[in-house]
Amino acid sequence: MAVGPGDGTDARPAVRRGVGLVAVEEVALALNVVLLFAWGLLAACVGGRAWGSSLKIGTADALLGLAVVVANALIK
């Protein structure tokens, strides 16, 4: 039986390779801003608003999401 890193026999933890937690968090926050825009736009269109008004509402929702992203960055 071979003994080596990552098989539970050594004192060092296994090294994980791939995308870091910070990158995943940034992607999630960006996706949330896009989703806020899309949901705001959809809700306004379903509510009977004109396209121009719907775009403004979607943009306002996205800006609220962007404020959350900025607040998160300032907290860290």
NORLINKA-V438471 format. One record per residue. SS is DSSP state (hx for helix, st for strand, lp for the rest). OMEGA is omega as a letter, one per 30 degrees, with the letter a starting at -180 (999 if undefined). D_LAST is the distance of its C-alpha to the last C-alpha in Angstrom with 2 decimals. Layout:
SS_OMEGA_D_LAST, SS_OMEGA_D_LAST
This chain:
lp_a_45.25, lp_l_42.69, lp_a_39.94, lp_a_36.76, lp_l_32.98, lp_a_31.35, lp_l_34.48, lp_a_33.53, lp_a_35.88, lp_a_33.62, lp_a_31.05, lp_l_28.39, lp_l_26.22, lp_l_26.93, lp_l_24.81, lp_l_23.48, lp_l_23.90, lp_a_22.65, lp_l_19.59, lp_a_16.22, hx_a_13.76, hx_l_11.32, hx_l_14.46, hx_l_15.49, hx_l_12.39, hx_l_12.85, hx_a_16.51, hx_l_16.16, hx_l_14.24, hx_l_16.87, hx_l_19.60, hx_l_18.68, hx_l_19.01, hx_l_22.33, hx_l_23.49, hx_l_22.88, hx_a_25.01, hx_l_27.65, hx_l_27.95, hx_l_28.19, hx_a_30.80, hx_a_32.72, hx_l_32.78, hx_l_34.04, hx_l_36.69, hx_l_37.87, lp_l_38.03, lp_l_40.54, lp_l_38.58, lp_a_39.60, hx_a_37.56, hx_l_36.40, hx_l_35.21, hx_l_33.61, hx_l_31.64, hx_l_30.43, hx_l_29.35, hx_l_27.56, hx_l_25.79, hx_l_24.79, hx_l_23.35, hx_l_21.40, hx_l_20.07, hx_l_18.86, hx_l_17.02, hx_l_15.60, hx_l_14.42, hx_l_12.48, hx_l_10.93, hx_l_10.12, hx_l_8.78, hx_l_6.47, hx_l_5.41, hx_l_5.52, hx_a_3.81, lp_999_0.00
